[in-house]
């Protein structure tokens, strides 16, 4: 009888003084991830201390305090011709022929020279499927 193995929950290392967590989300977003919140809850710390100042309400209001002046008349707009895409001809593959493999060949890829070929239809040696005498 096979006994079921218990799965251990994954553990993550959190360093609050360095703003670091194993998951990487804390460093990337500068916002507390679930692991940081769990450590803050366990340590009775306010997790909002570990939110980057960029996300404060004051900085968000500063981003929108400048006024935007749209151009009213469409005659002043610059003409749009669409994206200018220039394809690289070196990246195109040739249209004819078999694709070239980039796999490294080894001994397994070499054919056995002294083995006779067998017919895939009747499994006899000496002929192939195309000229099999048993094929109707």
N, C-alpha and C positions, 0 to 999 in steps of 0.2 A: 504494500500500500504506500502510495506517495503522500507525504505530508505537505500541505500547502505552505509555501514560504510567505512570511509576513513581509510586506513592503515597508521599508523605513521611510518616513517622510523626509523630503529633502530639507536640508538645513542651509541657511545662508548666513554669512558673516556680515555684520553691520558695524561700522565704525562711525559713530555719530560725530565725533570731534573732527574727523577727516571728510565728512559728507560722502561716505563710501558704503556701497552694498555689493555683494557678490552678483546680484542679478544685473547690475549695470544701469538700471532704469533711473536710480537716484542720481548718478553722475551725469547721465545724458540729459535728463529733463530738468534737473535741479528742483524737482518736486519729490516729496516723500513717497516712496513706494509702499506696498503693503507690509514689507518686512520692517521698514523704518517705523511705520505706524505701530506695528506690534511691539517693537522695542520701546517706543515712546510710551505706549499704554502700560507696559510692564514696569517701566521706570518712573511712571507718573510725571512725564514731561509733556509739554504742549508741542504737538507736531508742527504747529505753524511757525515755530522758531526755525525750522529746517526748510522753509520755503524761500527760494531765492528772491531778493528784493525786486527783480524784474517783474514778478507776478503780483506785486502789491497794487492796490487800487489806485494809489497816487500815480504810479508810473503808467498805468493803463490810461488814466485820464490825460496825462501829459502827451501820450501818443496821439490823442484825438483832439488836442486843443488847437492845432493849426487848422486854418480853413482851406478848403479846396475850391478852386475856381474853375469850373468846367468851361470849355469853349462852347459858346451857344450856337454859332452859325456853322453849319456843316461845310460851307465854302472854305473855311480856314483849316479844315482837317487835312492832313497830309494823305495822299492817295495810298491805299493799301493794295498791294499786288499779291499778297499771300506769302507764305514762307519760301525762302529761296534755298532749295535743297539741291546740292550737287553730289550725285552718287560717286563713290570711289570705284573706278573700274577694276582696281586690283582686288577688291573684295568679292567680285562676281565669280561664280564658278563657271566652268565651261559647260555649254549646253549639251554637247554630245559626249558620249563615252561613259564608261563606268567611273564612279567616284574613287578617288585614290584613298586608300586606308592609311591611317596614321598609327595603327597598332604595331607594336614591335613583335615580329614573328620569332618563334622559337622552334625547338625540335618537334613539337607536337604538330606544327603546321606543315612539315615536310611529308610528302606522300610516300607510302611504302612502295618501293620500285618493283619488288619481285612478286607482289600479290596480283593475282589475276582479277580482272574486273568481273562482277556478277551482274546479271540481268535483274533489274528491280521488279520485273513482272513475274518471272518464274523462279528466280534465285539460282539459276544454273550458270556455270562459268562458260566463257567462250563467246558470248554475244552480249548485246545490250538490249534495252527495251525497244529501241527503234526497229531492230531487225529480229525480234524474237519469233521463233517458229511456232510457238504455242499461242501467240496473240491472235485473236480472231478478227 
